[in-house]
């Protein structure tokens, strides 16, 4: 069996609260049918994301995976939000963008609702922060959203989309 499947199975068993009512056999069968999803999950794992199953949508018949690393994945920090922000950054541009990296491996940036759901499953980003998919009305004004947990609360903030910080990265969402 694929070593990534074994990593996912072990994490699934270690964190049952994240996926109550979901059977590992169903997840494993879905992954066996979707090697492209397994490749995306492997990339999420290789960059420090610790992906795990966090839900099942019966209407869409999809399992949802989130990056569940305690802090924003170490291999995905110091990036601006998206390609537009990257192109607008003339001095000291970052090495890339969160949205660009997510798209390159076939996952979505976590949005605000998904981030709040993640935070309901545990305490994440106590020292780091996570870029979030930003609504067009905010993005069109040059802004971007990010979230973290401080003082026992989850905060959603704004920043310029072209900014980047060593402690801010991105978390992915994959639906299979």
N, C-alpha and C positions, 0 to 999 in steps of 0.2 A: 504494500500500500504506500502511496505517496507520503513522504515525510511531512509535507505541509498539512495534509489531512490529519496526520497524527498530532501535530502541534495544535490544530484547531480543536480536535477531539479532547485533548488534555485540558485546554482552556475552557471548553464547553463544560466539562465535568467539574472543573475547579470553581466556576462561577455560575451555579444554577439559577441564581436570582435574576440574572440578565435575560434569561430565555425560558421562563416558566411556561409549561404547557407545550414545549417544542421537544420533539424526540430527535436525538442525534442521528438515528438511522435515516430519517427523512432528509436531514441536512446533508448527510454524506451522499445519499442517492442523488440529490440535486447537484452537488458539486461534481459528482462523477459524470453527469450529463452536460456540464458546462466547464470545460477545461480553461476557457478564457477567464472565467470568474476565479478559478483557482490560481491562475497566473497573476491576476490583480491582487488577490489576497496574499500571495507570496511576496509581491512587491511591497504591499502594506506592511507585512511582517519584517521584511529585510530593512526597511527604513525606520523601524522602531514602533510601529503602530499597534501591535498586539491586537489584531482584528478578532472580533467575536460576534456571534449571532445575538441580536438584540430584539428580534421580532419576526412575526410572520403576518403577512397581509393576505388574508383568505380571498379577498376580491381579486387582487392582482396575481394571486398564487406565487408570491415571492417571499423569500427569506431576506432579512435585512441584516447586514454586517456593519458595525462601526469600528473605528479605531478606538480601542479601550485602554491604551497605555495611560498610566497615572498622570504623566505630563505630556504635553503636545509632543508628537514624535520627533526625536532628536535629529533624524535624518531629513527633516522637512521644515527647518527653521530658517530665519533670515531671508525671507521672501516677501515681496509685495503681494497685493491681492491678485491682480490679473494682468493679462498681456498689455492692455491699454495703459495701466499704471507703469508697467515695466518700460514701455516705449516712451512714456513721458518723462521718465527719470533720466535727465541728461548727465548729472554729476553723481558719481558713486552709485551706479545702479546695482541692485542685488543680482545674484546669480540666476534668478528666475522668478516665476510667480506661482502662488499657491494654486490658482485655477488652472494654469498651464500644466503643472505637474500632475494634478488630479486627472485632468483630461488625458494626459499621455499614458496613464496606466488604466484608464477605463473606469474611474470612479468619480463620484460627485463630491464637491466640497460640502461639508456639514452645514446645514442651515440653522437658524435660531431655534426652531421647534425641535429639531433633532438634537441640538446641543443641550437644550433643557431636558430632553428625554435621557440623554447620556448621563447628565448630572443627577437624574433621579435614581440611577443605578449604582451610584457611588460618588466619591469625591475625586474630581479630576481637575487638572490645571491649578493646583495650589501654588505653584511657583512660575508657571508659564501661562501663555494665552493662545487662543486659537482663532485664526481668521475664519469668518463665517460667510456663506453665500449671502450676498448683499442685495436687497431689493433694488430694482431699477431706479426708483425715485430717489434713493440715497446715492446710488452709484453715479447717476447722471450729474450730481452736484460735486463729484470728486471724492465722495465719502465711501467708507467701508465699515463693516461691523466686525467686532471680535468679542470673544467672551472669555471669562475665567471665573474662578471661585476664590473669593477672599472673605475673611471675617465670617465664615459659615454661610455665605450667600453666593448665589450665581449672579454675575453681572454681565450685561451686554452693553458694550460701549461703541463709540465711533472713533475713527481716525481717518487720516488721508489715505486713500487706496495705494498711494505710491510709497508710503512709509514701510520700513521693515526693521525688525528688532531681533536680536539673538535669542530672545525667549519667546518669540511668537512664531508659530508654525501653522500647519493645517491638519485637520482630521478628515478622513474620507468616509463616505457612505457607499456601500455596494448592495444592490438589490439583485438577487439571483432567483 
